[in-house]
Amino acid sequence: MYRLIRTAAYEVEPGHGPIVEAHHMMRPDPAWWAELTERYRSARRGDPAYGLPTRHLGSLLCALAPGVVTADAQAASARSDAPWLYARELVPDDVIVPLIDTWATELLAPRHVTTDVPGIAGDEADDEDGFGYWYGNGTPENEREDCGPANDQHIEHLLERLYEAPPTWTTEDIDLTSSATSPAGTALPGRHVYRLLTEWVAARLTARPWHVRGRTLRFKAVTDGERSELVSWPPLRHVTHRRAWYYSARLSVHVQTVPFHGHFRVHVSPGIRRWVTGSGTRPGPGQRATVLLDAPLPWADAGERTPRLIGNSVGYDHRLRRLSWQRRSTATLLPHVDIVRTFPDPEELFRSPEELLLGRDSFRAGITYHPTMQGVHRIGPGLMPRERAELDAWVAESLAPAFRRVPDLTRINRVSKPLLGRTVDPDRTGVENSARNPVDVAAAGRRQALHDVLGGQALRLDIVWHSKDVRDEVLHALPELLGLPHPEKTSRDEWTSEAHGLTVRMCAVRRGVLGAPLKLPRRRGLRRATALGQAITARTEQVAGFPATQAHATVIELDGRARYPRAGTDPKHALRIGFAATGRLTQFIQPPGEEAPDLGQRARSACLDVLRQIGAVPFPPHQAGAAIPENLQYVGLWLVRHTSRGPTRCATRRLIALRIRPGDHEPVHGWDEIRETWVPYRRLLLTLASDRGLPEDEPGTRVPGRPDGSAARWHGFENPWREEAQRQIQSILFQIRDRPTLLLASAGNLRQCWPGLASGVLAPDELAFGAGEPGQRLSLYGPDLRFVLLRDANGRGEVPQWWARDEAGAIGFSAGLWTPGHAAGRVFYSTADVPHTAARPKGLMKLVPDADGRTAPTKNAWNPRGLEITVAGCLSAKALADAGREQEQPDDPADWAMLAHQLRFHDSYSPLAWPLPLHLAKLAGEYVLPMAKEGTEAQP
């Protein structure tokens, strides 16, 4: 058993001192910037929500202006005093001014604007993936030119002023490690640290090749806001299945903080970046692909710079009926800057991806592969711990002596898992089967949970099938999970299995037209969300005409992505809504094929999910210690967030609260905000699916811009929704005051509506909802309330990657709860097991395979998710004293961290990514499917 784990995290070496570097900084000219903003808004019909797309310009300057390291898009406004551009060396005017001119010219150039999406215009509308349609020939009636000849002279005069008075630079020594401390002791890095320090790390790593087993890997940087990504370049090559596949090592660099810890960290997370090499691989419906360009600088004397790749985005444009650059990609400006080379368009990129990846005319382009794309990739994702450890050692050497690796974490030597079925003695638990078989023990628990939830009634399941193989696997999987005999056929389409006082009746019905792609209406000016809503309504009417049964749930066979290549035609969500209207829960399963090869395992998972939706989820007893109250209840909060690219093309947010009371006949309940009461889990799912409307103040609605000219878009902080979510949370806390409660929340999930969860705001044993609000004692929300806050990597490297190690140098994985020995004893690290289906040799080398691993690049490398567990609130000695309860024994935060850790383990599942209450709350979000109101169409 490993006693230590190591994380890919680094902090400033205490004896090194601050890292101070001279930087050149540019602030935009307020008058010129204000006029450009006004011209841009005027071109967009005066919509005040439009600020300048300065991120587009920042990407261009970072890519082509030598010395520029980062651009702060939020600071690029007429009223901002913060620096906008940072450069390590002074950039000549004859470089910086033409780049700004190119961007501004393209920004104000005449273009067609369509209004098929209300509130969105210009190339913001072009950025929308999905299914906007134009039919017939010619220009639509609601399309017009942005800028006419009358404005040409004004634009020319504006650009002439740029050449006459170029932006000015100032020079200043900047401490890249400057940081303050919150009242609770949490590090508060300066705003510039998040950008400049990641660039400093990127420069160190790109300047130092990685030599490994006789080969050399060099990296290039891709800058994206407050993080940097490094990609080994040129890509690695592996031949299998009679063709070459390409991939690279990837390093993501982030600056992060830890609650109650006074030093910030740099997380360097390794992984694999796979490249598209086949002409048949394209973005899936409604998806985009990232394209990294390696283009030489067009300047004669470019000087030294960090080797870079230019990030771009490609997606399908239904108006142009082809792939096009999205999100104001820098690639659209390159032909205006470098007039010598010919740059490929997106269609050419996907026609000849391998040729352009290998290089043409000093130019390379790599399309990053994503599993949502059409087509497969033979290089497996992920790295195994030995190779990650080798990369980490190289990073540590590159960052020394300024940074040191964060000290290893130590195992908490306690029982780290609950009382699972495989550890239970059947003779001591009253299980009927005397054989000591862990499967039988788990099945007995499921039978008891199902009996309690259904009140002794028979479980009725419908199987809507197209393939007999799928039907037969589901027919056998459900009885097997419940420890029942193989089902017997009682009629033409019905099967029954009965034993141990439980009856399961299954009815198999052919799928028919229910699995066909949705038919989207073709009417000019119809909003995408409205078109999809009408298609969903038509399919739900077909479901209503389907044979009516008394089933509790339905397993539906649906084909893979290849069956629904057009965005919005997948009927899954329509079927979920339609069956929920008839009182039936739904679970979907794919037929056998390359996308889903293991049918038996998928049938088992589908049936387990049916039991979960019904609420038949056994709750394994914890082994966290005697200090945990016996009548403890668990409450998990999860925020469902859908944008206009969500499953139904409607933006909405919905707070889901889940309560688990072990020992109750129906232990899992959810909060019904309409009835303001707790309802069984299955009833909560059906209620969520029946909610057809959007919030009146929809979070996806654009709101007026801020006075400084920047746009307040999508975040929802300028509307009442955030306050409403906080009111709901406070109301829920009031409802659970009657007994000891463990409140579980994900910081990354809830911060949008609960800013008080940010690490810099968090204070022990206090709750603060707004970022500027003072915290209140936790006991005011419940005398026996404990609060555990969890974080995962969240796509931003918030929690570092990890691997287990020992003093002898062995490296692998290990499940357990770990402590860093600081942060006031409140912060812990939870790791889980590797599922048996993902077991691989821990020494597998994929980047530079050894003689024993010629097929190693094709293997998937599973890395168990690490969770940061912060015991934000408990009955500490201070909390008890503040509440006048000094005579009581204070809590040990490790007890509650261990309890949250044990909630990740369950007989029915592989180790969970989140504790069980959060896991169930998150999955309930599958039923949040709002639909656009009928008659909502675009206005000319």
Secondary structure, DSSP 8 states (H G I E B T S, - for coil): ---EEEESEEEE-TTT---EEEEEEE---HHHHHHHHHHHHHHTTT-TT----HHHHHHHHHHHSTTEEEE-GGG-STT--S--EEESS---HHHHHHHHHHHHHHHHS--EEE-SSTT--HHHHHT--S-----SSS--TTEEESS-GGGHHHHHHHHHHHHHS---EEEEEEETT-EEE-TTS-EEE-HHHHHHHHHHHHHHHHTS-EEETTEEE-EEEEEETTEEEEEESS-EEEEETTEEEEEEEEEEEEEE--TT-SS-EEEEEEEEEEE--STT-B--TT-EEEEEEE---SSSS------B-EEEEEEEETTTTEEEEETT-GGGTHHHH--SS----HHHHHHSHHHHHH-BTTBEEEEB--TTSBS--SS-----HHHHHHHHHHHHHHHTTTEEE---EEE--S--S---GGG--HHHHT-S--S--HHHHHHHHHHHHHHHHHTT--EEEEEEESSHHHHHHHHHHHHHHTT----EE-SSSEEEEEETTEEEEEEEEE-GGGGS-------TTB-HHHHHHHHHHHHHHHHHTS-----SEEEEE---GGG--STT---HHHHHHHHHHTT-EEEEE--SSSSS--HHHHHHHHHHHHHHHHT--------S-TTS-TT-EEEEEEEEEE-TTSTTS--EEEEEEEEE-TTSSS-EEEEETTTTEEEEHHHHHHHHHH-----SS-TTS-----TTS----SS-TTSTHHHHHHHHHHHHHHHTTTS-EEEEEEHHHHTTT-GGGSTTT--TTEE--STTS--EEGGGG-TTEEEEEEE--TTTTSS--EEEE-TT--EE---EEEE-S-GGG-EEEEE----GGG---TT--SSS--TT-TTGGGS-------EEEEEEE---HHHHHHTT-TTS----HHHHHHHHHHTT--TTSSS-SS-HHHHHHHHHGGG------TT-B---
